[in-house]
Amino acid sequence: MNLITTFKAGQRYMKLCPMDKQLTHSFPELKIINHIKTANKYLPPIIIGLLLWQYFMPAQIAVTIITILFTLSMPLQGIFWLGRRALSPLPLNLIDCYNQLKIKLIAKKIIAEKNSIEDNKLTFEAFMKIINLAKLHLGDYFGQDNNSSTYYKE
């Protein structure tokens, strides 16, 4: 895989993932995305603090530069991990869930039934696309209908 392709896939996947609390227990990438967004918010003050520390304290410049580079690399590492995750194939237990959601979307005529190249390569990115479609058209969580209740009815 190309490094730039992986980073672009990570950024695409970061925008694509639904930030639902129900999904955070199943998918670690949602926590990683939250950490990346938090790091992007707080990194500039941290770096300014490190530069001020270098200016006012008798610290070595090499230690400060290494600390700043490590701090800047953390969100990049997260985006790279997300890119690798987006392009990796789905495990067997999620393929069944993907197929169930796809069948529900085909039954409601939201997506067309076709065998394309994308169907042969089931990745986490394709799974998140299906989850977004199911959430938009079918209901809240993994294709539950809005009018069906999770409680037992007699």
N, C-alpha and C positions, 0 to 999 in steps of 0.2 A: 504494500500500500504506500502511496505517496504521502508524505508528511502534510503537504498543503491540502490534499484531498481529505485527509483525516481531520484536520482542523476545521475545514469547511463543513464536513459532515457533523462534527461536534457542535458547531454553532447552529446549524440547521436543526439538529436534534434538541438542542437547548430551547429553541423557540417552539418546537413541535410538542414537547412533552406537556401533558396537562398537569397542573399543579393541584391535584386533589389529595386531600388528607387520606382518603380511602386507599389510594394507590401507593402512598409513601412506605407502607409496610412491605409491599411486594417488590418495589423497584427502587434500588439504592440510588439510581441516577437522579431521582427527584431531590434527594438530600444533597447530592453533589451540586446540582443546579442551584439550590438554595445557598450553599456555601460559596459558590462562585459569585453569585449576585451580591452576597454580603461582603465578600472580599473586594469586589470592585467598588463597593460603596466606601469601605474603610481603608483601602490601601493608600490613597493619596495622603491622608493625615499621618498614617504610620510612616510612610517614607519621609515626609517632612520632619517628623519627630526623630527619625534616624539621622537625618542630615544635621538637625540641630544638636543631637547628641554628639555627633562627630565634631561639630564646631565648638561646642562649649566644654566637652569633656576631653580629657587627653587620651582618646581612643585611637587605635591604629586605623588608618584609612582602608587597609585591606580588609579588616574585619567588618567595617561598615559597608564596603562595596559588596562583599560576599553576602552579608545579611540582606541588603537591598535586592540583589539579584535573586536570592532565594525567595524573598517575599514576592517579587514580581513574577516568579516562575510558577507559583502555586495555582493561580487561575488558569494559566496556560496548560499545566498538567491536568487540571480538571477537564478542560475543553478537549484535550487530546484523548483522555480516557472516555469522554462521552462520544467522540468520533469513532473510537475503536468499538465501543458498545453499540453504536448505531449501525455499524456495518457488520457486526457479528451475527451469525445465524441464531434463530430462535431455538431454545431447548424444546424437547418433545412435549413437556407439559404445557407450554404456552402455544404450541402449534394447534392443539385441540381447542383452546380458547379462541385463537385467531379464526379457526374454521367455523366455530359456532357463531361468532360475531359476524363473520362474512356471510354466512347462510341467512342470518336474521336481516342483514342489510340488503341482500339480494331478494329476499321474500318481500320486503317493503319497497322494492324497486328503487333503492337509493343508489346502488352501484349496479353496473351491468355484469352479467355472468360471462366471463371470458377467461381463457387461458393465455395469459401473457407472460412475458419474460419475468416480470416482477413477481408473479405468483410462484415461479419456480425458486426464487431466492427470497425466502422469508427471513427478514432481518428485524431487529428491534425497531428500526425506523418505520418499516411497513406496519408493524404491530401498533405503534403509537398513532399512526395515521388512522388505522381501523378503530382504535379506541376513541379518537377524537370524533370520527364520523358517528360512531355508536352513541357517544355522549351527546352529540348535537341532535341526532335524529331519533334515537330510541329511548333515551332516558339518562339517568344519573350514572349508574355504576355497572359497567360491563354489560350493557344492553338490557338492563331491566326496563320494563315498560313503565311509563309514568303512572298509569292507572292500576298497575298491579302492586299489591302490598306485600311486604316481606313478612307480615304477621300471618299467623295461621287462622284461616277462616273455616268455620264449620258450616 
